[in-house]
Amino acid sequence: MKMNRLAEQVRKTGSVPLSWAGSTMAMDYINIGDALSPVMVALLSGKPVHRVPSRSKTMRMACVGTIAHGMSGGEVWFWGTGSSRWTNPSAAKEELVAFAPSADSTFHVTATRGPLSEALITGAAEGTVGVYGDPVWLLPRFYAPRVEKTWKLGVIVHLSELADRDPEAHMKETLLRYGIPEAFAPHVRLINTVTSIGMDAMKTRIDEILACERIVSTSLHGMVFAESYNIPCLHFATHGPVKGLHTRRLDETCDLDPRVIDLYRGLGLSDLPVYALPRTEPTDWEDLISAIDRAWTPKAFDAEALIAAFPLDVAPLEARPGETIWEHPVLQGLVLQHDVKELNLADRLRNKA
């Protein structure tokens, strides 16, 4: 049984305070990777989860996503979390500000997504904590249905590549590599991480991914879904020393998405096969499918170490007879959409009281 202030508080209140990249009232969708943060905490703790602002004096937990750089104030317990090098990663290059924990924050790091995030969050050398893994990797322990394979290849795309925020993937017109010729239309499926709000929609999206024989993805969590369910996959890079299948060295010179480097270095890999193609060139789908079959190997993941690092009491939820875990009342009770102003006001009033 964990003996820390956060665990003690959750035992008293019966609810987990968690900061995550949730949806606002202006959004009629969730990003499934972000939304799985409260889901994974609820699944492992067996407790309801309530959202706390990222900037707060409230003691809280942080879980799935590249979100640590946005945390400030109070005590924050990180479990499997990722971080950007910058406090404002979406800013122009000349306006970027390096991330460092704020003076009014106390960070407790039990596990991170990988060693790059670990060094950023702890401010120390890689290996200080040494427990790595995205918590979504544990999802198959709770949900592993038999799903008929209906697609030869699923292509999981990043939010930045979408023309809109519809749950159906509509790509920007300039991204020619996502064009699917008629001959491949029955076999290649574009898959969105944008999902309608709710557990039923999340289950449907996971089932859609599981219906694919293979996955190629520009989305980090697309890779996590595929690897955790042992679906052969490759990262769909936009550039590289050569086009098509090749291997990249995951060192300080690597120019892949840092989140991807972080994830796979956390799995102990120093090299990663990827499939690279500029976004403005059409994809040879047959070659891509063949590349996945040639290059992918199952990944070893220390699930027990990640579970042991969970900062709360472990009391996993179980699906009720005749149902899946998605129908469990604790998950059905999760609130995934918030009025940010009201959330911040309630948090200030709670801390003032």
C-alpha positions in Angstrom: 0.0 0.0 0.0 1.4 3.4 -1.0 2.1 5.8 1.8 2.1 9.3 0.2 0.0 12.4 0.6 -1.9 11.9 -2.6 -2.8 8.3 -1.9 -3.9 9.3 1.6 -6.1 12.0 0.3 -7.7 9.7 -2.3 -8.5 7.2 0.5 -10.3 9.9 2.4 -12.2 11.5 -0.5 -12.8 8.5 -2.7 -11.9 10.5 -5.9 -8.6 11.1 -7.8 -7.7 14.7 -8.6 -6.1 14.6 -12.1 -4.9 17.1 -14.6 -5.2 16.2 -18.2 -5.7 17.8 -21.7 -9.5 17.6 -21.6 -12.2 19.0 -23.8 -13.8 22.4 -23.3 -17.4 23.4 -23.8 -16.4 24.8 -27.2 -15.4 21.3 -28.4 -17.8 18.6 -29.3 -15.1 15.9 -29.5 -12.2 14.4 -27.5 -8.7 13.4 -28.6 -8.8 9.8 -27.6 -5.2 9.7 -26.4 -5.8 12.6 -24.0 -9.1 11.3 -22.8 -7.6 7.9 -21.9 -5.7 9.7 -19.1 -8.7 9.6 -16.6 -9.8 6.3 -18.0 -6.4 4.6 -17.2 -6.3 6.1 -13.7 -9.9 5.0 -13.0 -9.2 1.5 -14.4 -6.2 0.9 -12.2 -7.3 2.7 -9.0 -11.0 1.6 -9.2 -11.9 5.2 -8.2 -13.8 8.1 -9.8 -11.6 10.8 -11.3 -12.2 14.5 -11.3 -10.3 17.2 -13.3 -8.0 19.8 -11.8 -6.5 22.6 -13.8 -2.9 22.2 -14.9 -2.0 25.4 -13.1 -3.2 25.0 -9.6 -2.3 24.8 -5.9 -4.2 21.6 -5.6 -2.4 18.4 -5.0 -3.0 16.2 -8.1 -1.9 13.5 -10.4 -0.8 13.7 -14.1 -0.9 10.7 -16.4 -1.2 10.2 -20.2 0.1 12.7 -22.7 2.8 15.3 -23.4 1.6 17.6 -20.6 4.2 17.9 -17.8 5.5 21.2 -19.3 2.1 22.7 -18.6 2.0 21.9 -14.9 2.7 24.5 -12.3 1.8 25.0 -8.7 1.2 22.6 -5.8 2.2 19.0 -5.7 2.0 17.0 -8.9 2.4 13.2 -9.0 3.5 12.0 -12.5 2.8 8.5 -13.7 3.8 7.6 -17.3 3.6 11.3 -18.3 5.5 12.9 -21.2 6.9 16.4 -21.5 7.9 18.9 -24.1 11.3 20.8 -24.0 9.3 24.0 -24.1 6.6 25.6 -21.9 5.0 26.9 -25.1 5.7 24.3 -27.8 3.2 25.7 -30.3 4.9 29.1 -30.3 7.1 30.4 -33.1 10.7 29.2 -33.0 12.1 32.6 -31.8 9.5 32.7 -29.0 10.1 29.3 -27.5 10.7 29.2 -23.7 12.6 26.2 -22.3 10.6 24.2 -19.7 11.7 24.0 -16.1 9.6 23.2 -13.1 8.3 26.4 -11.5 9.4 27.5 -8.0 5.9 27.0 -6.6 5.7 23.4 -7.8 6.7 20.2 -6.1 7.0 17.3 -8.6 6.9 13.7 -7.6 7.9 11.5 -10.5 7.0 7.8 -10.2 7.2 6.9 -13.9 7.5 8.8 -17.2 6.8 7.9 -20.8 10.5 7.6 -21.5 13.9 8.9 -20.5 13.7 12.2 -22.4 10.6 13.2 -20.5 12.2 11.9 -17.3 15.2 14.2 -17.7 12.9 17.2 -18.4 10.5 16.6 -15.5 13.1 15.7 -12.9 15.8 18.1 -14.1 18.2 15.3 -13.5 20.1 12.8 -15.7 18.2 10.1 -17.5 17.7 7.0 -15.4 17.0 8.9 -12.2 13.6 7.2 -11.9 14.0 4.5 -14.5 10.4 3.4 -14.8 9.1 4.0 -18.3 5.9 3.5 -20.3 2.7 5.1 -21.5 -0.1 4.0 -19.3 -2.3 3.2 -22.3 0.0 0.2 -22.8 -2.0 -1.4 -20.0 -5.3 -1.1 -21.7 -5.3 -4.7 -23.1 -5.4 -5.9 -19.5 -8.9 -4.4 -19.2 -10.2 -4.7 -22.8 -9.0 -7.3 -25.2 -12.0 -8.4 -27.4 -11.9 -10.7 -30.4 -12.4 -8.3 -33.3 -12.7 -9.5 -36.9 -9.9 -8.1 -39.1 -11.6 -6.2 -41.8 -8.8 -3.9 -43.0 -5.4 -4.8 -44.3 -4.0 -1.5 -43.1 -5.1 1.2 -40.7 -3.6 4.7 -41.1 -3.9 6.6 -37.8 -3.4 10.3 -38.5 -2.3 13.2 -36.3 -4.6 16.1 -35.4 -2.4 18.5 -37.3 -3.1 16.7 -40.6 -6.9 17.0 -40.4 -9.0 19.4 -42.3 -11.6 19.5 -39.5 -12.5 17.9 -36.2 -15.1 15.5 -37.5 -14.8 11.9 -36.0 -14.4 10.7 -39.6 -10.9 11.5 -40.9 -11.0 14.3 -43.5 -7.4 15.0 -44.5 -6.0 18.4 -45.7 -6.1 18.5 -49.5 -2.3 19.1 -49.7 -1.5 15.8 -48.0 -1.3 13.7 -51.1 0.2 10.7 -49.3 -3.2 9.9 -47.8 -4.9 9.5 -51.1 -6.2 6.0 -51.4 -6.7 4.6 -55.0 -9.9 2.7 -55.7 -8.1 -0.6 -55.7 -7.0 -0.1 -52.1 -10.2 1.5 -50.8 -11.6 -1.8 -49.4 -8.3 -2.5 -47.7 -6.9 0.8 -46.3 -8.7 2.7 -43.6 -7.9 6.3 -42.4 -8.4 6.4 -38.7 -8.9 9.5 -36.6 -8.0 10.1 -32.9 -10.8 12.7 -32.9 -13.7 10.9 -31.2 -17.2 11.8 -30.0 -17.4 12.4 -26.3 -18.2 9.3 -24.3 -17.1 5.8 -23.4 -19.2 4.2 -26.2 -17.4 6.3 -28.8 -14.0 5.5 -27.3 -14.8 1.8 -27.4 -15.9 2.0 -31.0 -12.6 3.7 -32.0 -10.5 1.1 -30.2 -12.5 -1.6 -32.0 -11.9 0.1 -35.3 -8.1 0.0 -34.6 -8.3 -3.7 -33.6 -10.0 -4.5 -36.8 -6.8 -3.7 -38.7 -4.2 -6.3 -39.6 -1.5 -3.6 -39.6 -1.1 0.0 -38.5 1.0 2.9 -39.8 0.7 6.1 -37.7 1.8 9.7 -37.4 0.0 9.8 -34.0 2.0 8.8 -31.0 -1.0 7.0 -29.4 -1.6 5.3 -32.7 1.7 3.6 -32.2 0.9 2.9 -28.5 -2.4 1.3 -29.5 -0.8 -0.9 -32.1 2.2 -1.9 -30.1 0.2 -2.7 -26.9 -2.2 -4.9 -28.8 0.6 -6.5 -30.9 -0.6 -5.2 -34.2 2.3 -5.0 -36.7 3.1 -1.3 -37.2 5.5 1.4 -38.3 5.8 5.1 -37.6 4.8 7.1 -40.7 7.6 9.7 -40.8 7.4 12.7 -43.1 11.1 12.9 -43.9 14.3 11.0 -43.6 17.6 10.2 -45.3 15.7 7.9 -47.7 12.1 7.3 -48.7 10.3 4.2 -47.6 11.5 1.7 -45.1 14.7 2.4 -43.2 16.0 2.4 -39.7 16.7 5.5 -37.6 19.1 5.8 -34.7 17.3 7.1 -31.6 20.1 9.4 -30.4 20.6 13.1 -30.0 20.9 13.6 -33.7 17.6 11.9 -34.5 15.0 14.3 -36.0 12.0 12.2 -35.5 9.1 13.4 -33.4 10.6 13.6 -29.8 7.6 11.9 -28.4 8.2 8.9 -30.6 11.9 8.8 -29.6 10.9 9.1 -25.9 8.4 6.2 -26.2 10.7 3.8 -27.9 13.8 4.6 -25.9 11.6 4.0 -22.9 11.1 0.5 -24.3 14.9 0.0 -24.4 15.3 0.5 -28.2 18.2 2.4 -29.7 17.1 2.0 -33.3 13.7 2.1 -34.8 12.4 1.1 -38.3 10.2 3.7 -39.8 8.5 4.4 -43.2 9.2 7.9 -44.5 7.4 9.7 -47.2 6.9 13.5 -47.8 3.3 14.5 -47.2 3.0 15.8 -50.8 3.8 12.5 -52.5 1.4 9.6 -53.1 1.9 6.4 -51.0 2.7 3.1 -52.5 0.4 1.2 -50.3 1.5 -2.2 -51.4 5.1 -1.4 -50.5 4.1 0.1 -47.2 2.2 -3.0 -46.2 5.1 -5.2 -47.2 7.5 -3.0 -45.2 5.4 -3.5 -42.0 5.5 -7.2 -42.5 9.3 -7.2 -43.0 10.3 -4.8 -40.3 8.0 -5.0 -37.3 8.8 -7.1 -34.2 6.8 -7.3 -30.9 8.1 -5.0 -28.2 9.0 -6.0 -24.6 7.2 -3.9 -22.0 7.6 -4.1 -18.2 4.0 -3.7 -17.3 4.5 -4.8 -13.7 7.1 -2.1 -13.1 4.7 0.6 -14.4 1.9 -0.8 -12.2 4.2 -0.9 -9.1 5.0 2.8 -9.8 1.3 3.8 -9.7 1.1 6.4 -6.9 -2.3 5.2 -5.6 -3.6 2.0 -4.2 -4.1 -0.5 -7.0 -7.6 -1.8 -7.1 -8.4 -2.5 -10.8 -11.9 -2.3 -12.1 -13.5 -5.4 -13.6 -16.1 -5.6 -16.2 -19.5 -6.8 -14.9 -21.0 -10.0 -16.2 -22.2 -9.7 -19.8 -20.5 -6.3 -20.3 -17.2 -4.8 -21.3 -15.2 -2.5 -19.0 -16.5 0.5 -21.0 -20.0 0.0 -19.5 -18.6 0.1 -15.9 -20.3 2.8 -13.9 -17.0 4.4 -12.8 -16.0 4.9 -16.5 -19.5 6.0 -17.5 -19.4 8.6 -14.7 -16.2 10.3 -16.0 -16.8 13.8 -17.1 -14.7 14.5 -20.2 -15.8 18.0 -21.1 -15.5 21.1 -18.9 -16.1 24.8 -18.8 -12.5 25.9 -18.2 -13.5 29.2 -16.5 -15.8 27.3 -14.1 -13.1 24.7 -13.5 -10.5 27.3 -12.6 -13.0 29.2 -10.4 -14.0 26.1 -8.5 -10.3 25.3 -8.0 -9.5 28.8 -6.7 -12.4 28.7 -4.3 -11.5 25.2 -3.0 -7.9 26.3 -2.3 -9.1 29.6 -0.7 -11.4 27.6 1.6 
